[in-house]
Amino acid sequence: MSWLRRIFSGPDNGAERRRYPRYPVSAPVQVDVAGQTLECGLDNVSAGGVRLSPGIPSAIGATVTVRHSASGLSLPGRVVGQDEGGTRVRFESEDAGIVVSSWLRLAQETGGGGR
């Protein structure tokens, strides 16, 4: 039945599936994945997840922790996609919205928000 709903609901452009608004942010982060810590940056962020740029070499479904050392904030997540622009990570924390709000506030204060 779900395939019938998709057919009759019209085109699926991805944006309509998003649960939270995304915000452009440019900030350095560390990502813990498979026993390694990688340096990369946030491209955009929402209460549901982030896009890391450049992307990280990891499989879809890999468990990661995204850490922002300047604020001491971190969130667990799971890799949900890879594309030429980076790696998409979905947060797995109930407190993600609070942490993301703090990241956005810090980015605005330090000039790292917006593009």
Rosetta silent file (secondary structure, phi, psi, omega in degrees, C-alpha in Angstrom):
SEQUENCE: MSWLRRIFSGPDNGAERRRYPRYPVSAPVQVDVAGQTLECGLDNVSAGGVRLSPGIPSAIGATVTVRHSASGLSLPGRVVGQDEGGTRVRFESEDAGIVVSSWLRLAQETGGGGR
SCORE:     score description
SCORE:     0.000 S_00000001
   1 L     0.000  -31.526 -178.519    0.000    0.000    0.000 S_00000001
   2 H   -63.014  -30.778  178.211    2.847    2.430    0.659 S_00000001
   3 H   -67.981  -30.930  176.060    3.780    2.306   -3.033 S_00000001
   4 H   -66.740  -41.448  177.906    0.237    3.444   -3.881 S_00000001
   5 H   -61.674  -40.233  179.276    0.575    6.422   -1.571 S_00000001
   6 H   -64.050  -41.282 -178.752    3.860    7.380   -3.248 S_00000001
   7 H   -63.609  -44.836 -174.843    2.300    7.213   -6.710 S_00000001
   8 H   -87.266   -8.567 -179.352   -0.685    9.369   -5.797 S_00000001
   9 L   -88.100   -4.937  178.285    1.135   11.806   -3.532 S_00000001
  10 L    92.955 -172.688 -176.322    3.105   13.368   -6.390 S_00000001
  11 L   -66.752  147.153  179.305    6.827   13.873   -6.875 S_00000001
  12 L  -107.678  104.079 -176.760    9.175   13.280   -3.984 S_00000001
  13 L   -98.172    7.820  177.149   11.801   15.993   -3.991 S_00000001
  14 L    85.581  -46.190 -177.813   13.415   15.152   -0.639 S_00000001
  15 H   -61.868  -34.532 -179.109   12.834   18.584    0.885 S_00000001
  16 H   -71.281  -19.937  177.917    9.272   17.625    1.812 S_00000001
  17 H   -81.484  -17.645 -176.287   10.589   14.619    3.768 S_00000001
  18 L   -67.628  131.534 -177.799   12.788   16.806    5.929 S_00000001
  19 L   -87.057  -28.379 -175.639   11.518   17.046    9.430 S_00000001
  20 L  -127.566  147.103  175.999   13.678   19.984   10.536 S_00000001
  21 L   -67.476  148.368  177.842   14.871   23.141    8.752 S_00000001
  22 L  -101.512  147.844 -179.848   18.517   23.171    7.681 S_00000001
  23 E  -127.900  132.114  176.224   20.908   26.012    8.383 S_00000001
  24 E   -70.397  129.640 -179.952   24.163   26.750    6.547 S_00000001
  25 E  -142.326  138.621  174.779   27.073   26.628    8.986 S_00000001
  26 E  -119.202  103.493 -177.791   30.789   26.643    8.429 S_00000001
  27 E  -150.160  141.232  177.128   32.536   25.191   11.465 S_00000001
  28 E   -74.694  140.938  176.128   35.336   22.686   12.064 S_00000001
  29 E  -139.650  164.131  172.236   34.364   19.419   13.754 S_00000001
  30 E  -112.411  141.821  179.613   35.927   16.101   14.620 S_00000001
  31 E  -123.303  120.755  174.955   34.190   12.885   13.661 S_00000001
  32 E   -90.613  120.489  179.475   34.862    9.632   15.495 S_00000001
  33 E  -148.645  131.481  176.407   34.245    6.685   13.184 S_00000001
  34 L    49.849   43.305  176.508   35.581    3.121   13.221 S_00000001
  35 L    78.373    5.521  179.031   38.197    3.896   15.872 S_00000001
  36 E  -117.349  154.372  171.028   39.562    6.959   14.037 S_00000001
  37 E  -113.478  121.813 -177.483   39.113   10.670   14.615 S_00000001
  38 E  -113.008  144.197  176.072   38.770   12.660   11.396 S_00000001
  39 E   -95.557  130.850  173.427   38.845   16.435   10.924 S_00000001
  40 E  -157.397 -167.103 -177.915   36.207   17.950    8.683 S_00000001
  41 E  -130.658  159.985  172.051   33.646   20.737    8.654 S_00000001
  42 E   -82.915  136.746  175.422   29.938   21.270    8.969 S_00000001
  43 E  -101.347  -46.975  171.901   28.283   22.311    5.730 S_00000001
  44 E  -150.102  161.356 -175.087   24.749   22.534    7.084 S_00000001
  45 E  -143.908  148.473  172.235   23.004   21.478   10.262 S_00000001
  46 E  -144.496  174.540  177.256   19.509   20.748   11.526 S_00000001
  47 L   -66.067  -16.553 -179.278   18.054   19.205   14.659 S_00000001
  48 L   -94.730  -19.482 -178.308   17.971   15.946   12.698 S_00000001
  49 E   171.351 -171.171 -179.051   21.530   15.837   11.396 S_00000001
  50 E  -138.327  162.510  166.596   24.459   17.434    9.584 S_00000001
  51 E  -114.904  125.416 -179.095   26.257   17.366    6.293 S_00000001
  52 E   -95.614  135.660  179.061   30.007   17.003    6.676 S_00000001
  53 E  -140.148  126.447   -3.004   32.300   18.508    4.082 S_00000001
  54 L   -67.654  164.355  179.932   34.567   17.089    2.927 S_00000001
  55 L   -65.456  164.672  178.249   32.924   13.732    3.284 S_00000001
  56 L  -109.467  146.655 -179.914   34.317   10.991    5.465 S_00000001
  57 L   -78.176   90.699  179.438   35.268    7.522    4.201 S_00000001
  58 L  -150.697  156.750 -178.207   32.595    5.417    5.852 S_00000001
  59 L   -80.466  153.060  172.010   29.813    3.065    4.882 S_00000001
  60 L   -58.809  132.638 -178.635   26.139    3.940    4.949 S_00000001
  61 L    96.375  -10.555  179.580   24.883    2.903    8.386 S_00000001
  62 L   -63.164  141.486  176.433   28.217    3.483   10.149 S_00000001
  63 E   -84.966  133.937 -179.401   27.934    4.841   13.686 S_00000001
  64 E  -135.876  164.295  168.694   29.746    8.147   14.239 S_00000001
  65 E  -127.094  124.810  178.304   30.131   10.848   16.870 S_00000001
  66 E   -98.496  122.255 -176.690   30.301   14.451   15.679 S_00000001
  67 E  -120.985  138.293  175.277   32.261   16.658   18.092 S_00000001
  68 E  -113.909  101.323 -170.905   32.727   20.420   18.141 S_00000001
  69 L   -66.985  -30.435 -178.578   35.803   20.994   20.294 S_00000001
  70 L   -63.486  -32.760 -179.078   35.363   24.771   20.652 S_00000001
  71 L  -102.976  -15.571 -176.470   32.055   24.260   22.471 S_00000001
  72 L    78.512    8.663 -177.998   32.696   20.800   23.919 S_00000001
  73 E   -88.805  146.590  176.348   29.440   19.571   22.353 S_00000001
  74 E  -149.768  152.519  179.534   29.077   16.170   20.711 S_00000001
  75 E  -141.073  135.487  173.335   26.305   14.065   19.215 S_00000001
  76 E   -77.549  149.292  178.866   26.097   10.415   18.174 S_00000001
  77 E  -156.870 -176.588 -179.863   24.792    9.726   14.701 S_00000001
  78 E  -136.518  135.663  177.941   24.614    7.345   11.790 S_00000001
  79 E   -68.502  125.114 -178.971   25.832    7.878    8.209 S_00000001
  80 E  -116.488   -8.166  178.627   22.773    7.995    5.949 S_00000001
  81 E  -173.788  157.222  176.795   24.261    9.168    2.668 S_00000001
  82 E  -134.417  139.735  171.428   27.286   10.163    0.627 S_00000001
  83 E  -150.985 -176.812 -176.484   27.457   12.455   -2.385 S_00000001
  84 L   -63.648  -20.783 -179.265   29.956   14.721   -4.114 S_00000001
  85 L   -87.865  -16.170 -179.484   29.233   17.450   -1.557 S_00000001
  86 E   152.298 -160.653 -178.079   29.908   15.420    1.553 S_00000001
  87 E  -115.021  131.976  177.560   28.544   12.918    4.050 S_00000001
  88 E   -97.763  129.890 -178.299   25.064   13.129    5.552 S_00000001
  89 E  -122.994  128.696  174.708   24.717   12.086    9.195 S_00000001
  90 E   -96.200  129.353  178.329   21.426   11.606   11.053 S_00000001
  91 E   -71.685  148.545  179.501   21.609   12.311   14.778 S_00000001
  92 L  -119.391   28.790 -177.205   20.499    9.565   17.152 S_00000001
  93 L  -119.290  139.375  175.788   20.045   11.679   20.252 S_00000001
  94 L   -65.822  -25.732 -176.907   16.853   13.001   21.819 S_00000001
  95 L   -92.471   11.397 -175.233   18.833   16.128   22.796 S_00000001
  96 H   -57.273  -41.405 -178.696   20.014   16.922   19.256 S_00000001
  97 H   -59.711  -40.029  179.590   17.832   20.023   18.950 S_00000001
  98 H   -67.043  -44.053 -179.621   19.353   21.570   22.079 S_00000001
  99 H   -65.689  -43.003  179.556   22.905   20.834   20.945 S_00000001
 100 H   -63.166  -40.031  176.775   22.227   22.139   17.431 S_00000001
 101 H   -58.775  -41.518  178.603   20.779   25.358   18.890 S_00000001
 102 H   -65.379  -42.564  177.544   24.000   25.811   20.849 S_00000001
 103 H   -59.586  -45.561 -178.430   26.114   25.175   17.732 S_00000001
 104 H   -64.222  -42.351  179.205   24.096   27.731   15.751 S_00000001
 105 H   -62.813  -44.476  178.859   24.351   30.343   18.504 S_00000001
 106 H   -63.677  -41.910 -179.842   28.115   29.802   18.766 S_00000001
 107 H   -62.609  -39.875  177.687   28.501   29.970   14.971 S_00000001
 108 H   -65.826  -41.187 -178.705   26.666   33.311   14.874 S_00000001
 109 H   -66.955  -32.287 -176.998   28.786   34.714   17.693 S_00000001
 110 H  -100.348    2.470  179.376   32.035   33.666   16.014 S_00000001
 111 L    80.948   15.309 -178.986   31.002   34.516   12.451 S_00000001
 112 L   -93.993   -2.280 -179.804   30.803   30.888   11.304 S_00000001
 113 E   -91.737  158.226  177.595   27.104   30.871   10.458 S_00000001
 114 L    73.449  172.323 -179.766   25.581   31.646    7.100 S_00000001
 115 L  -137.786    0.000    0.000   27.211   31.789    3.739 S_00000001
